[in-house]
Amino acid sequence: MTSRRETRPVMVGTVAMGGGAPIAVQSMTNTPTTDVDATLAQIGRLVEAGCEVVRVAIPRADALDGFEEICGRSPVPVVADIHFDHRLAIEATRRGAAKLRINPGNIGDLSRVDAVIDAAGEAGIPIRIGVNAGSLAAEYQDLDQPLPEKLAASAVTFCQHFESRGFSDIVVSAKASSVVATIDAYRLLADRVPYPLHVGVTEAGTAFAGTIKSAVGLGVLLEEGIGDTLRVSLTAPPEEEVRVAWEVLAALDIRRRGPELVSCPTCGRCQVDLVPIAGEVERRLRAMDAPIKVAVMGCVVNGPGEARDADVGVAAGRGVGLVFRRGEPVRKVPESEIVDALFEEIDSLT
């Protein structure tokens, strides 16, 4: 993998972004911010899945009291997501926000943007300049330029304005629902600004399609060393966003959280019903944090080799499974006992 791009460090509460810090995993709540208990419960599930920074929407002034209580009780830093009303952003800086996320293009004229910048500076918190294809500033919408160039140019212009105000505690994003446009926009940004980049494909879609689009877009950027924090955007429970994010990071050997599961795609040689076996193993592994490798293989072609290479594995035959631990076969069990046998060996190692 290409070396990580060097960026300025930014602190979001206790979480470092940029400056060589580990790539931070984010998500966003979808509960009403006015429902404090529901939002905190969802944050708890997100944290359990591995979320390190959570974003919460403040759509109206009546959400501010709930937001303040959420900030005070959340186990991870809380980012205020603000659109249109600069007054909400200013008030959020006083209510405990660890960071603001704004799109300066829809906040209003520069005097309102400046008021937000000043409030964040006084509070000592960073701002993410979030530029999206769906809400580009008016002056860029009709330019005869490719979308990636418009996204990058808009973000760079805002960065320059923030700098002119003496504010450099900045994170930048430039997202589109197009994977190719997103990749190209971030490549341009990586060459033009020194700030940490929040990467992701916005409005990527449902759990299936959105996971694929996010994995492709994020995978390309991260492999090129671009990205300091990420969010996978799915039309799905936000915990799924976090799980996908960690799988992407693990696939690139950037960061790991919990076990790695290796399982074969099955073919005509498979003589056990491997799909539900692998699914149950995956489900039970989600409750574990140990960074172990588990292999679930369906036949003798690659099965023994993969099983031996894992910490714990099984290579299946006709209605049975040969269980391996640290490369050595330890027992043969009936198909119905494969999952329990694997977890007995996993428990002996963890």
CORCOR-V712721 format. One line per field, one symbol per residue. ss: DSSP state (H for helix, E for strand, L for the rest). phi: phi as a letter, one per 30 degrees, with the letter a starting at -180 (. if undefined). psi: psi as a letter, one per 30 degrees, with the letter a starting at -180 (. if undefined). Layout:
ss=???
phi=???
psi=???
//
This chain:
ss=LLLLLLLLLEEELLEEELLLLLLEEEEELLLLLLLHHHHHHHHHHHHHHLLLEEEEELLLHHHHHHHHHHHHHLLLEEEEEELLLHHHHHHHHHLLLLEEEELHHHHLLHHHHHHHHHHHHHHLLEEEEEEEHHHLLHHHHLLLLLHHHHHHHHHHHHHHHHHHLLLLLEEEEEELLLHHHHHHHHHHHHHHLLLEEEELLLLLLEHHHHHHHHHHHHHHHHHLLLLLEEELLLELLHHHHHHHHHHHHHHLLLLLLLLEEEELLLLLLLLLLHHHHHHHHHHHHLLLLLLLEEEEELLLLLHHHHHHHLLEEEEELLLEEEEEELLEEEEEEEHHHHHHHHHHHHHHHL
phi=.deeddbddbcciccdbiiideddcbabdbddddcdddddddeedddddjdcbbcbdbdbddddddedddedcddbeccdcbbicddddddddccjedaccbcedcdkddddddddeddddddibdbcdccbddbdeedcdcddbdeeddddddddddeddeddcicbdbcbbbcbddddddeddddddddcbcdeccclcdhdkdedddddddddddddddddickcabbccbdaedededddeddddddchcbbbidcccbddiadddcbddeddddddddddddccddccbcbbcaddceddddddcdbabcdbdibbcccbhicdcacbdedcddddeddddddcc
psi=kkkkkklkkkkjbfkkkagglkkkklaklglkffieeeeeeeeeeeeefgkfkkkkkiflfffeeeeeeeeffkflkkkkjkkejfeeeeeeffggkflkjljffgfalfeeeeeeeeeeeefhllkkjjkkefhkkeffegkilkeeeeeeeeeeeeeeeeefggkgikkkljllfkeeeeeeeeeeefffkglkkjlljlhfaledeeeeeeeeeeeeeefggkkfllkkjkilkfeeeeeeeeeeeefghekkjalkkkklflaffkglieefeeeeeeefffgkfkilkkkjkfafdfeeeeeefleklkjkajglkjkkkhfkkflkllefgeeeeefeeeeff.
//
